[in-house]
Amino acid sequence: MRTIPAMVDMRRTLAEKEEAAERMQPTAATQNDYPYGLCISLSQDELKKLGLEDEEVEVGDMIHLHCMAEVTSVSKSDNQQMGPQCRVELQITHIAAEDEEEENEQEEPQKRAYF
């Protein structure tokens, strides 16, 4: 049975924020805790595909994507043209990653044993 790698907290340390601040000029205190690019948005269509009803998603909820993400924004609207719509912003806080080739190599001997 394959195990999922341990999740790593992606929050930047004060030293990392200070280093980035030197490159970008803002002070460490005004920077976000997480690096740019770790925030994603899911629209009504993506929420539906994932089986998440917009009524169930609230700011502060944690959602497991093979990473952990905090809901930072929920935007809902309803108009005659588009009907009900929902958009959710997620801040990825922890990620588990593995090399897909290594994973496939580990699983290959197990597959051969069954055939």
C-alpha positions as CSV (number, residue, x, y, z in Angstrom):
1,M,0.0,0.0,0.0
2,R,1.4,3.4,-1.0
3,T,1.7,6.1,1.7
4,I,1.3,9.8,1.0
5,P,4.3,11.9,1.8
6,A,4.2,14.1,4.9
7,M,2.9,17.6,4.4
8,V,5.3,20.5,4.6
9,D,4.1,23.8,6.0
10,M,4.8,26.3,3.2
11,R,4.5,29.4,5.5
12,R,7.6,31.6,5.0
13,T,9.8,32.2,8.0
14,L,10.7,35.7,9.1
15,A,14.2,35.3,7.6
16,E,12.6,34.2,4.2
17,K,10.3,37.3,4.3
18,E,13.2,39.6,5.2
19,E,15.2,38.2,2.3
20,A,12.3,38.6,-0.1
21,A,11.8,42.1,1.3
22,E,15.3,43.1,0.3
23,R,14.6,42.1,-3.3
24,M,11.1,43.7,-3.4
25,Q,11.4,46.7,-1.0
26,P,8.3,46.2,1.3
27,T,9.0,45.5,5.0
28,A,8.9,42.0,6.3
29,A,5.9,42.9,8.5
30,T,3.8,43.9,5.5
31,Q,4.4,40.8,3.4
32,N,2.0,37.9,3.2
33,D,2.9,34.8,5.2
34,Y,2.8,32.6,2.1
35,P,4.6,33.1,-1.3
36,Y,2.9,34.4,-4.4
37,G,1.3,31.6,-6.4
38,L,0.0,29.6,-3.5
39,C,-3.5,31.1,-3.7
40,I,-6.0,29.6,-6.1
41,S,-9.6,30.5,-7.0
42,L,-12.3,28.0,-7.7
43,S,-15.5,29.2,-9.6
44,Q,-18.9,27.6,-9.4
45,D,-18.0,25.1,-12.1
46,E,-14.9,23.9,-10.3
47,L,-16.7,23.7,-6.9
48,K,-19.4,21.5,-8.6
49,K,-16.8,19.2,-10.1
50,L,-15.2,18.8,-6.7
51,G,-18.5,18.0,-5.0
52,L,-18.3,21.2,-2.9
53,E,-21.6,23.0,-2.5
54,D,-21.2,26.8,-2.1
55,E,-23.5,26.7,0.9
56,E,-21.0,24.4,2.7
57,V,-17.8,26.6,2.1
58,E,-17.1,29.3,4.6
59,V,-14.1,31.6,5.2
60,G,-11.6,29.8,7.5
61,D,-12.6,26.3,6.4
62,M,-9.7,23.9,5.6
63,I,-10.0,21.9,2.3
64,H,-7.8,18.9,1.6
65,L,-6.5,18.9,-2.0
66,H,-3.5,16.7,-1.3
67,C,-2.4,19.9,0.2
68,M,-4.2,21.9,2.9
69,A,-5.7,25.2,1.9
70,E,-7.5,27.8,4.0
71,V,-10.6,29.4,2.5
72,T,-9.8,33.2,2.5
73,S,-12.7,34.5,0.4
74,V,-16.2,33.4,-0.6
75,S,-18.0,35.5,-3.2
76,K,-21.6,34.7,-4.0
77,S,-23.9,36.4,-6.5
78,D,-27.2,35.7,-8.2
79,N,-28.5,37.5,-11.3
80,Q,-31.0,36.9,-14.0
81,Q,-28.4,36.3,-16.8
82,M,-26.0,34.0,-15.1
83,G,-28.1,32.6,-12.2
84,P,-26.4,31.8,-8.8
85,Q,-22.6,31.9,-8.9
86,C,-20.0,31.3,-6.3
87,R,-16.2,31.9,-6.3
88,V,-13.9,30.7,-3.5
89,E,-10.3,31.7,-2.9
90,L,-7.9,29.3,-1.2
91,Q,-4.6,30.0,0.4
92,I,-2.5,26.8,0.1
93,T,-0.7,26.4,3.5
94,H,0.8,22.9,3.4
95,I,1.7,20.7,0.4
96,A,2.7,17.0,0.0
97,A,4.8,16.3,-3.1
98,E,6.5,13.3,-4.6
99,D,8.3,12.4,-7.8
100,E,5.7,10.8,-10.0
101,E,8.4,8.6,-11.8
102,E,9.6,7.3,-8.4
103,E,6.1,6.5,-7.4
104,N,5.4,4.6,-10.7
105,E,8.7,2.7,-10.2
106,Q,7.6,1.7,-6.7
107,E,4.2,0.6,-7.9
108,E,5.4,-1.3,-11.0
109,P,6.7,-4.4,-9.2
110,Q,3.4,-4.7,-7.3
111,K,1.4,-4.6,-10.5
112,R,3.6,-7.3,-12.1
113,A,3.0,-9.6,-9.0
114,Y,-0.8,-9.5,-9.8
115,F,-0.5,-10.3,-13.5
